Amino acid sequence: MAAQTKKAFTKNEATPLYLQLKNSIKQDIKAGVLKPGEKIPSEAEMKEMYHMSRVTIRNALAELEVEGYIQKVQGKGSFVTQSDMLRLPDGVTSLSNDGKMQGVEVTAKILEQGIQNKVSEIDKEFFGMQDKDKVMVLKRVRMADGHPISIEENHFSDRLFSLEHDDLSGSLYEVLQKKYKMVPTIKGRRSVRIGFATEEVARCLDLAIGTPVIESELGVLDANGEPIHTVKDIVRGDVERFMKWYV
């Protein structure tokens, strides 16, 4: 948990105390003082720090949760869920190209590549699939200059089952564009939340089990609005510089 500067709040009719606290925490999130995946002080700690009632603090945290800045996890506390770095640009970008522009070599280690009975809830919504259907699964660990930064699991419908035989150790989007003439252009449904590293995630990302991670789901379409793939990303929260790349 980051050390926060002790701030002074004053009672005034124009701006209630809970709103002053809420805006202060929001500013710290946007400025990167509080980072995605980081635990914020508890209600008891804030009461001691700011000399506010628990009701005031609870109201501030409730609004931050509604707006998507924090997430409460039962028995663990409240965690930062998003910052400006996690608000994606309008267009779809390639992690490989984003890394190249920053002078970073982005590589991939393939964990799964093949056709499976593994339809997810987002697949059902995005592709209109049913449990009995199959998807082409591409699950990879993405690395930046050799350091693991995320696990991504892409799902494709039957029109891209031939990806099972392609070399997908490099840029997936380059293969889609050059071989299949598909240009990922539009982001569809997206969700972001805080998760905690399982044994598998910890092993793949070189983390301790239970470390907070950023989990997101996204659907990607082409310029005509045709669905191309869904992707679930699990991104380590302690390498801030890479988060702004993420699709």
N, C-alpha and C positions, 0 to 999 in steps of 0.2 A: 504494500500500500504506500503510495507516494506521500511524502511529507508535505502537508499543505500549510501555507502561511496563515497564521491566525488573523482573521479579519474582523473588523468592527462593523456592527450593524446597528442602526438607530431606528427607534420607533417614530414613524410619521404617518400621517393619514394618506398621503399620496401613494406611497409604496409600502404595502404590508410587509412584515418581517419575513413571512414564508416566501414571498415573491423575491425579496432581496436575496435570500439564501438560494432559492432556485436559480436565479439569474447568475449568481456567483459560481455555483457548481457548473452550470451550463457553459459559462465563460472559460472555466478551467478545462472542461472537456474539449471545447473548440480550440483552445490554445495549446493543447497537448500536455498540460500539467497533469491531468488525469487521462490515462491512455486506455484504449479499448482492451477489455479483459481485466482491467485493474479493479480491485475492490475499493469501494469508497468507505469512509468512516461510518461506524454504526450510529444509530440514533442516540445511544448513550454517550458515545464519544463526541458527537456533535453538540449534545446538550452541555457537556463539560466545556467544549471549545468555545461555543458561541453564546452560552448562557441563555438558551432559548428553551421553550417548553417542547416536550415530545410531540404534542399536537401540531405545533408550528413546523417542526422538522418533518413530520409525517406528511403534512400537506405539500411541502416542497418536493419531497421524494416521489409522492404519488403523481404529481404533474410531470416530473421528469420521466417517470416510467411510461405514462400515457403518451408523451411526445417521443418516446423511443431512445432516450439518452441513457437510461439505466435499466437493468433487469434485476428483479429480486429473485434469489434462488433460496428455496426453503432450507433453513438450517445452516446456510453459508453466508448470507448477507446480500448486499446490492453491488452490482458490477456495472462498469461502463460498457455500453453496447455499441455506441457509434460516436464518430467524430466526423469532421469534414473529410478526413482521409477515407472514411468508409462510405461516403456519399458518392456513388459512381457517376462519371460523366454520362451524357446522354447517349453517346455512341458506344459500340462494342470494341474493345481493344484486345490485343494479343499480349499475354504475359511475356512471351519470348521477345516480341518487338519492343515492349516497354523496357524490358531489361537491357536490350541492346542499345537503346537510346541513352541509357544511364551508364553504359560501359560495364554492365554486369552480364555474365554468361548464365543464362537460364537453361537448365537441363531437366530431364525427366527420367525417373525410374518407374517402369511399368510394373504394376502389381497384378492387374487383371486386364485381359483383352479378349473378349469373346461374347457370344450370344448366350444370354442367361434368362431364367425366370426370376427377374429381380425388379419388377415394376414397383415404383415408389408412388407416393401420393401425388407428388408434383407431376410425375409422368402421366398419371390418370387425368389430371386437370389440364396439362399442357398438350398432350397428344390425343386425349380421349381414349386412353387405353383401359384395359381391364386386367384383373389379377392373372388371368390365364395367358395373357400376351407375353411376348418376349422382347427384350431390349438388347441392343449391342452395348456392352459395358466397356468403358475405358477408365480404369482407375490408376492414377499415377501419383508418385511423390514428386513435387516440383522443388528444384534446388536452385539457389542463387550462389554462384561461385563455389559450388560444392556443398553448401549448407542447406539442409532441408528447411523449407519455409511453409509448405502446405501439402495437404492431400486433396486431390480433386478426383471426383467420380462423375464422369460424363455418361449420359444415357442417350441412345439414338434409336429411332424407330426403324422399321424394316427396310425403308428406302436406303438406309446407310449400313445395312448388315455387312456389306463388302469391306467396310473398315476393319473387319476382323483380320484381314490378310495384309493390311498396310503397315508400313513402318511408322509408328506413332511415337517414337522416342524423341522427336523434335517438336516443331510447331504444328499443333493440330489444325489451326486455322489456315496455315499455309497449304496443308494437304487438302482441306476442304475447298479452298479457292482454286488451286492449280489443277487438281484431279477431278473434282466434282462440280466445279464452277458455282460453288455456293459461297456467298459472302455474308458472314454473320454481321448483322447490322443493327438489330433492334433488341433491346432487353425486354423480356416479358415479366411475368410474375417474379418477385424477389422477396426473400425474407432473410433477416439477420438476427442472430441471437448468440448469447454466451453459452458455451458448453465447457466440459471439463475432459481433459485427455484421458481416454481409456488406455488399457494396456497396449492395444495395437497402435493407437495414435501416438502415445508416448514413445513407443519403439521406433516408429517411422520418422517422427519429428525430433527425436533426441530430447525429449522432455521428461519431467517427472510425472508419474501418474497423478491425475487430479489437477494439473496445471490448467488455468483458464485458457480457452481457445475461442476464436471467432468462427462460428458456423453459419454458412449462408447457402441458400438455394436460389437458383436462377434459371429462367427459361430464355433461350436465345432464338431469334427468328431472322429470316433473310429480309431483304428490302421489300419483298412482296407480302410480308407478314406470314410466310410459311414457317412452321417450327422446324428448327434444325436439331437442337439438343437441349437437354437439361443438364445442370451441373450442380453438384454439392461440393463446396469447398470447406475444408477445415484448416484454418490459418493460425499459425502461432502468433500470439499477441505481443511477444517481446521483441519483435524485429519491425519496428514502426515504419522504417523507410520503405518496406516492400508492400505495405497495405494499400497504398494509393494506387498500385498497379492493378489491384485484383478485380477480376471479373467473376 
